[in-house]
Each structure stands twice: as C-alpha cells, then as structure tokens.
Amino acid sequence: MMSNITFTFISVVNLLLQPIRQWLESLKIEDYRFALWVCTIIPASCPFEREIKFGDRTIVYIPPLCKLNPFYEQLVEIRFKALTYLADTCGEDVTQFC
C-alpha cells in the first residue's frame, strides 16, 4: 500500500515539473553575455561532494547531492549549450569554465 502511494506521489510531482523541464530544454543560447552568465553560475561539477580526510584515511564521504535536483539534467544541458555557443559561435576559449 505504501509503495503505491509513493509511486503515485512521484508520478504527480513529475507531471507537475514536466512543463518546466520542457521550457528549460527549449532554451536557446544566442547571446554572448547570457552564455557567459550561464557558464559562471552553473558549476562544472557538483559543489557538494566532499571527502573529509585525516592523514591518508577518509573519515567522512559526502556524495554528490546534485542529482537530487529535479532539474539537474536540464541545467547540465543548458551549460553544455552555452559552452558550445561560446566555443563554436564566438570563438571563446572555454577552458576556464571546465
């Protein structure tokens, strides 16, 4: 019974978030300043992943939590579009954003 309720709740949440996902996926990067801004605010890797060490031993490992974000894949795609626009269209060196 509990799994059916959980499954239904997740389905409803996904249904409600789908229009926002589609809007994010349909964004076109056609402005130099916007592309720079996107590459600046969306990190190349998850900033939450941490490994706390004492000497050579790992005491605590905090896994990347970015994938819990319901829009993670869309944000990565937008960042990729911005990097591609800067490199291909503008001829910008994008190694600073990697």
ROBA-543567 format. One record per atom (N, C-alpha, C): chain; residue in three letters; x, y, z; atom name. Coordinates in Angstrom, 3 decimals, decimal comma. Example, Ala and Ser with C-alpha at 12.3 -4.5 7.8 and 13.67 -1.06 7.14 Angstrom:
2
A / Ala / 13,190 / -5,690 / 7,800 / N
A / Ala / 12,300 / -4,500 / 7,800 / CA
A / Ala / 13,200 / -3,300 / 7,800 / C
A / Ser / 12,850 / -2,250 / 7,080 / N
A / Ser / 13,670 / -1,060 / 7,140 / CA
A / Ser / 12,900 / 0,030 / 7,870 / C
REM end
This chain:
98
A / Met / 0,830 / -1,192 / 0,000 / N
A / Met / 0,000 / 0,000 / 0,000 / CA
A / Met / 0,875 / 1,257 / 0,000 / C
A / Met / 1,909 / 1,249 / 0,845 / N
A / Met / 2,767 / 2,417 / 0,944 / CA
A / Met / 3,498 / 2,680 / -0,364 / C
A / Ser / 3,941 / 1,638 / -1,057 / N
A / Ser / 4,670 / 1,840 / -2,304 / CA
A / Ser / 3,777 / 2,423 / -3,386 / C
A / Asn / 2,496 / 2,078 / -3,395 / N
A / Asn / 1,573 / 2,654 / -4,374 / CA
A / Asn / 1,383 / 4,139 / -4,129 / C
A / Ile / 1,310 / 4,538 / -2,863 / N
A / Ile / 1,155 / 5,955 / -2,532 / CA
A / Ile / 2,410 / 6,712 / -2,932 / C
A / Thr / 3,558 / 6,157 / -2,644 / N
A / Thr / 4,821 / 6,801 / -3,005 / CA
A / Thr / 4,950 / 6,920 / -4,515 / C
A / Phe / 4,646 / 5,850 / -5,220 / N
A / Phe / 4,727 / 5,864 / -6,672 / CA
A / Phe / 3,777 / 6,899 / -7,257 / C
A / Thr / 2,573 / 7,001 / -6,725 / N
A / Thr / 1,599 / 7,979 / -7,202 / CA
A / Thr / 2,090 / 9,395 / -6,934 / C
A / Phe / 2,648 / 9,637 / -5,751 / N
A / Phe / 3,150 / 10,959 / -5,411 / CA
A / Phe / 4,273 / 11,369 / -6,359 / C
A / Ile / 5,203 / 10,468 / -6,614 / N
A / Ile / 6,315 / 10,758 / -7,531 / CA
A / Ile / 5,796 / 11,024 / -8,934 / C
A / Ser / 4,804 / 10,286 / -9,358 / N
A / Ser / 4,227 / 10,494 / -10,687 / CA
A / Ser / 3,579 / 11,865 / -10,793 / C
A / Val / 2,883 / 12,280 / -9,755 / N
A / Val / 2,230 / 13,591 / -9,759 / CA
A / Val / 3,272 / 14,703 / -9,783 / C
A / Val / 4,320 / 14,554 / -8,979 / N
A / Val / 5,384 / 15,561 / -8,957 / CA
A / Val / 6,048 / 15,651 / -10,328 / C
A / Asn / 6,356 / 14,516 / -10,940 / N
A / Asn / 6,964 / 14,522 / -12,276 / CA
A / Asn / 6,044 / 15,168 / -13,296 / C
A / Leu / 4,765 / 14,921 / -13,187 / N
A / Leu / 3,797 / 15,513 / -14,107 / CA
A / Leu / 3,755 / 17,029 / -13,951 / C
A / Leu / 3,837 / 17,504 / -12,708 / N
A / Leu / 3,809 / 18,944 / -12,459 / CA
A / Leu / 5,107 / 19,638 / -12,902 / C
A / Leu / 6,215 / 18,945 / -12,807 / N
A / Leu / 7,504 / 19,538 / -13,167 / CA
A / Leu / 7,822 / 19,441 / -14,659 / C
A / Gln / 7,100 / 18,628 / -15,382 / N
A / Gln / 7,385 / 18,405 / -16,801 / CA
A / Gln / 7,358 / 19,684 / -17,646 / C
A / Pro / 6,381 / 20,599 / -17,468 / N
A / Pro / 6,412 / 21,829 / -18,281 / CA
A / Pro / 7,665 / 22,672 / -18,045 / C
A / Ile / 8,148 / 22,714 / -16,809 / N
A / Ile / 9,363 / 23,482 / -16,522 / CA
A / Ile / 10,566 / 22,809 / -17,175 / C
A / Arg / 10,614 / 21,485 / -17,108 / N
A / Arg / 11,706 / 20,760 / -17,771 / CA
A / Arg / 11,707 / 21,031 / -19,282 / C
A / Gln / 10,528 / 20,985 / -19,890 / N
A / Gln / 10,431 / 21,235 / -21,335 / CA
A / Gln / 10,860 / 22,653 / -21,667 / C
A / Trp / 10,484 / 23,624 / -20,827 / N
A / Trp / 10,868 / 25,009 / -21,065 / CA
A / Trp / 12,386 / 25,154 / -20,973 / C
A / Leu / 12,997 / 24,535 / -19,959 / N
A / Leu / 14,453 / 24,599 / -19,818 / CA
A / Leu / 15,155 / 23,946 / -21,000 / C
A / Glu / 14,623 / 22,825 / -21,470 / N
A / Glu / 15,227 / 22,130 / -22,608 / CA
A / Glu / 15,097 / 22,927 / -23,901 / C
A / Ser / 14,065 / 23,755 / -23,999 / N
A / Ser / 13,845 / 24,504 / -25,233 / CA
A / Ser / 14,604 / 25,835 / -25,268 / C
A / Leu / 15,264 / 26,210 / -24,177 / N
A / Leu / 16,019 / 27,463 / -24,168 / CA
A / Leu / 17,114 / 27,433 / -25,220 / C
A / Lys / 17,225 / 28,518 / -25,929 / N
A / Lys / 18,266 / 28,651 / -26,942 / CA
A / Lys / 19,290 / 29,652 / -26,425 / C
A / Ile / 20,536 / 29,323 / -26,590 / N
A / Ile / 21,620 / 30,217 / -26,182 / CA
A / Ile / 22,082 / 30,951 / -27,432 / C
A / Glu / 21,740 / 32,223 / -27,499 / N
A / Glu / 22,084 / 33,022 / -28,679 / CA
A / Glu / 22,655 / 34,386 / -28,305 / C
A / Asp / 23,055 / 34,541 / -27,057 / N
A / Asp / 23,587 / 35,816 / -26,587 / CA
A / Asp / 24,888 / 35,556 / -25,827 / C
A / Tyr / 25,912 / 36,279 / -26,171 / N
A / Tyr / 27,230 / 36,078 / -25,578 / CA
A / Tyr / 27,209 / 36,280 / -24,065 / C
A / Arg / 26,613 / 37,376 / -23,610 / N
A / Arg / 26,585 / 37,672 / -22,176 / CA
A / Arg / 25,770 / 36,649 / -21,404 / C
A / Phe / 24,666 / 36,195 / -21,971 / N
A / Phe / 23,844 / 35,177 / -21,319 / CA
A / Phe / 24,608 / 33,862 / -21,214 / C
A / Ala / 25,329 / 33,504 / -22,271 / N
A / Ala / 26,118 / 32,267 / -22,260 / CA
A / Ala / 27,212 / 32,337 / -21,197 / C
A / Leu / 27,889 / 33,472 / -21,086 / N
A / Leu / 28,903 / 33,638 / -20,046 / CA
A / Leu / 28,286 / 33,519 / -18,659 / C
A / Trp / 27,129 / 34,130 / -18,474 / N
A / Trp / 26,438 / 34,099 / -17,186 / CA
A / Trp / 26,065 / 32,661 / -16,816 / C
A / Val / 25,535 / 31,911 / -17,780 / N
A / Val / 25,150 / 30,515 / -17,534 / CA
A / Val / 26,373 / 29,694 / -17,132 / C
A / Cys / 27,479 / 29,864 / -17,847 / N
A / Cys / 28,688 / 29,100 / -17,535 / CA
A / Cys / 29,272 / 29,489 / -16,180 / C
A / Thr / 29,011 / 30,704 / -15,750 / N
A / Thr / 29,517 / 31,163 / -14,465 / CA
A / Thr / 28,679 / 30,632 / -13,304 / C
A / Ile / 27,360 / 30,622 / -13,458 / N
A / Ile / 26,522 / 30,245 / -12,314 / CA
A / Ile / 26,277 / 28,746 / -12,194 / C
A / Ile / 26,363 / 28,002 / -13,279 / N
A / Ile / 26,159 / 26,550 / -13,216 / CA
A / Ile / 27,538 / 25,900 / -13,145 / C
A / Pro / 27,863 / 25,253 / -12,022 / N
A / Pro / 29,213 / 24,689 / -11,864 / CA
A / Pro / 29,451 / 23,494 / -12,775 / C
A / Ala / 30,721 / 23,248 / -13,077 / N
A / Ala / 31,099 / 22,128 / -13,938 / CA
A / Ala / 30,945 / 20,796 / -13,223 / C
A / Ser / 31,095 / 20,796 / -11,927 / N
A / Ser / 30,901 / 19,573 / -11,145 / CA
A / Ser / 30,116 / 19,917 / -9,888 / C
A / Cys / 29,590 / 18,914 / -9,268 / N
A / Cys / 28,753 / 19,122 / -8,094 / CA
A / Cys / 29,581 / 19,722 / -6,956 / C
A / Pro / 29,187 / 20,887 / -6,448 / N
A / Pro / 29,988 / 21,534 / -5,408 / CA
A / Pro / 29,805 / 20,919 / -4,027 / C
A / Phe / 28,892 / 19,980 / -3,865 / N
A / Phe / 28,605 / 19,433 / -2,544 / CA
A / Phe / 29,402 / 18,180 / -2,222 / C
A / Glu / 30,001 / 17,566 / -3,223 / N
A / Glu / 30,751 / 16,337 / -2,969 / CA
A / Glu / 32,015 / 16,672 / -2,184 / C
A / Arg / 32,173 / 16,004 / -1,050 / N
A / Arg / 33,323 / 16,264 / -0,195 / CA
A / Arg / 33,882 / 14,954 / 0,347 / C
A / Glu / 35,167 / 14,962 / 0,559 / N
A / Glu / 35,838 / 13,853 / 1,205 / CA
A / Glu / 36,660 / 14,448 / 2,342 / C
A / Ile / 36,296 / 14,133 / 3,569 / N
A / Ile / 37,000 / 14,666 / 4,730 / CA
A / Ile / 38,001 / 13,616 / 5,175 / C
A / Lys / 39,275 / 14,017 / 5,147 / N
A / Lys / 40,350 / 13,066 / 5,437 / CA
A / Lys / 41,119 / 13,496 / 6,681 / C
A / Phe / 41,648 / 12,522 / 7,335 / N
A / Phe / 42,588 / 12,740 / 8,431 / CA
A / Phe / 43,823 / 11,927 / 8,087 / C
A / Gly / 44,856 / 12,613 / 7,669 / N
A / Gly / 46,032 / 11,914 / 7,165 / CA
A / Gly / 45,696 / 11,273 / 5,826 / C
A / Asp / 45,894 / 9,976 / 5,728 / N
A / Asp / 45,581 / 9,252 / 4,495 / CA
A / Asp / 44,217 / 8,583 / 4,539 / C
A / Arg / 43,586 / 8,614 / 5,692 / N
A / Arg / 42,306 / 7,917 / 5,866 / CA
A / Arg / 41,127 / 8,843 / 5,622 / C
A / Thr / 40,129 / 8,339 / 4,898 / N
A / Thr / 38,901 / 9,083 / 4,680 / CA
A / Thr / 38,000 / 8,877 / 5,895 / C
A / Ile / 37,660 / 9,968 / 6,547 / N
A / Ile / 36,801 / 9,915 / 7,736 / CA
A / Ile / 35,335 / 9,937 / 7,319 / C
A / Val / 34,982 / 10,903 / 6,478 / N
A / Val / 33,595 / 11,059 / 6,035 / CA
A / Val / 33,596 / 11,342 / 4,535 / C
A / Tyr / 32,684 / 10,700 / 3,835 / N
A / Tyr / 32,490 / 10,967 / 2,409 / CA
A / Tyr / 31,067 / 11,450 / 2,210 / C
A / Ile / 30,915 / 12,656 / 1,660 / N
A / Ile / 29,603 / 13,212 / 1,361 / CA
A / Ile / 29,401 / 13,066 / -0,145 / C
A / Pro / 28,429 / 12,256 / -0,568 / N
A / Pro / 28,235 / 12,030 / -2,006 / CA
A / Pro / 27,672 / 13,275 / -2,696 / C
A / Pro / 27,807 / 13,344 / -4,015 / N
A / Pro / 27,232 / 14,483 / -4,747 / CA
A / Pro / 25,711 / 14,461 / -4,641 / C
A / Leu / 25,157 / 15,565 / -4,190 / N
A / Leu / 23,712 / 15,648 / -3,981 / CA
A / Leu / 22,997 / 16,337 / -5,133 / C
A / Cys / 23,746 / 16,754 / -6,146 / N
A / Cys / 23,143 / 17,487 / -7,255 / CA
A / Cys / 22,084 / 16,669 / -7,990 / C
A / Lys / 22,273 / 15,375 / -8,057 / N
A / Lys / 21,325 / 14,547 / -8,807 / CA
A / Lys / 19,967 / 14,462 / -8,123 / C
A / Leu / 19,866 / 14,957 / -6,901 / N
A / Leu / 18,568 / 15,037 / -6,233 / CA
A / Leu / 17,744 / 16,208 / -6,770 / C
A / Asn / 18,415 / 17,145 / -7,433 / N
A / Asn / 17,734 / 18,282 / -8,049 / CA
A / Asn / 16,894 / 17,772 / -9,215 / C
A / Pro / 15,574 / 18,066 / -9,224 / N
A / Pro / 14,729 / 17,546 / -10,311 / CA
A / Pro / 15,060 / 18,137 / -11,683 / C
A / Phe / 15,836 / 19,211 / -11,719 / N
A / Phe / 16,196 / 19,850 / -12,985 / CA
A / Phe / 17,677 / 19,687 / -13,304 / C
A / Tyr / 18,338 / 18,755 / -12,657 / N
A / Tyr / 19,783 / 18,573 / -12,825 / CA
A / Tyr / 20,167 / 18,352 / -14,287 / C
A / Glu / 19,515 / 17,427 / -14,944 / N
A / Glu / 19,870 / 17,113 / -16,339 / CA
A / Glu / 19,638 / 18,302 / -17,262 / C
A / Gln / 18,566 / 19,054 / -17,035 / N
A / Gln / 18,280 / 20,211 / -17,874 / CA
A / Gln / 19,321 / 21,312 / -17,658 / C
A / Leu / 19,756 / 21,509 / -16,420 / N
A / Leu / 20,768 / 22,531 / -16,144 / CA
A / Leu / 22,111 / 22,160 / -16,756 / C
A / Val / 22,464 / 20,888 / -16,700 / N
A / Val / 23,704 / 20,436 / -17,337 / CA
A / Val / 23,613 / 20,648 / -18,848 / C
A / Glu / 22,449 / 20,383 / -19,411 / N
A / Glu / 22,260 / 20,582 / -20,851 / CA
A / Glu / 22,374 / 22,056 / -21,233 / C
A / Ile / 21,812 / 22,945 / -20,422 / N
A / Ile / 21,904 / 24,385 / -20,698 / CA
A / Ile / 23,366 / 24,830 / -20,639 / C
A / Arg / 24,096 / 24,354 / -19,644 / N
A / Arg / 25,509 / 24,708 / -19,526 / CA
A / Arg / 26,285 / 24,217 / -20,749 / C
A / Phe / 25,986 / 23,013 / -21,203 / N
A / Phe / 26,646 / 22,480 / -22,390 / CA
A / Phe / 26,319 / 23,326 / -23,622 / C
A / Lys / 25,059 / 23,727 / -23,773 / N
A / Lys / 24,674 / 24,590 / -24,902 / CA
A / Lys / 25,435 / 25,913 / -24,846 / C
A / Ala / 25,576 / 26,475 / -23,650 / N
A / Ala / 26,284 / 27,749 / -23,507 / CA
A / Ala / 27,762 / 27,583 / -23,849 / C
A / Leu / 28,374 / 26,511 / -23,360 / N
A / Leu / 29,782 / 26,265 / -23,689 / CA
A / Leu / 29,978 / 26,062 / -25,189 / C
A / Thr / 29,079 / 25,327 / -25,800 / N
A / Thr / 29,154 / 25,088 / -27,236 / CA
A / Thr / 28,994 / 26,387 / -28,010 / C
A / Tyr / 28,053 / 27,221 / -27,587 / N
A / Tyr / 27,843 / 28,514 / -28,252 / CA
A / Tyr / 29,099 / 29,374 / -28,145 / C
A / Leu / 29,663 / 29,445 / -26,929 / N
A / Leu / 30,857 / 30,271 / -26,738 / CA
A / Leu / 32,029 / 29,764 / -27,573 / C
A / Ala / 32,212 / 28,456 / -27,627 / N
A / Ala / 33,352 / 27,891 / -28,354 / CA
A / Ala / 33,156 / 27,946 / -29,860 / C
A / Asp / 31,995 / 27,501 / -30,337 / N
A / Asp / 31,783 / 27,380 / -31,779 / CA
A / Asp / 31,416 / 28,699 / -32,442 / C
A / Thr / 30,488 / 29,418 / -31,860 / N
A / Thr / 29,995 / 30,642 / -32,500 / CA
A / Thr / 30,866 / 31,845 / -32,198 / C
A / Cys / 31,262 / 31,989 / -30,932 / N
A / Cys / 32,016 / 33,181 / -30,526 / CA
A / Cys / 33,530 / 32,982 / -30,583 / C
A / Gly / 33,986 / 31,751 / -30,714 / N
A / Gly / 35,424 / 31,503 / -30,744 / CA
A / Gly / 36,106 / 31,720 / -29,411 / C
A / Glu / 35,365 / 31,654 / -28,340 / N
A / Glu / 35,865 / 31,879 / -26,991 / CA
A / Glu / 36,605 / 30,643 / -26,473 / C
A / Asp / 37,625 / 30,870 / -25,671 / N
A / Asp / 38,339 / 29,764 / -25,015 / CA
A / Asp / 37,541 / 29,395 / -23,770 / C
A / Val / 36,969 / 28,195 / -23,744 / N
A / Val / 36,082 / 27,810 / -22,643 / CA
A / Val / 36,786 / 26,967 / -21,588 / C
A / Thr / 38,107 / 26,829 / -21,665 / N
A / Thr / 38,814 / 26,008 / -20,685 / CA
A / Thr / 38,706 / 26,582 / -19,275 / C
A / Gln / 38,463 / 27,875 / -19,145 / N
A / Gln / 38,308 / 28,484 / -17,829 / CA
A / Gln / 37,032 / 28,023 / -17,133 / C
A / Phe / 36,065 / 27,502 / -17,879 / N
A / Phe / 34,797 / 27,063 / -17,310 / CA
A / Phe / 34,761 / 25,557 / -17,043 / C
A / Cys / 35,832 / 24,856 / -17,379 / N
A / Cys / 35,851 / 23,395 / -17,192 / CA
A / Cys / 36,473 / 23,005 / -15,876 / C
REM end
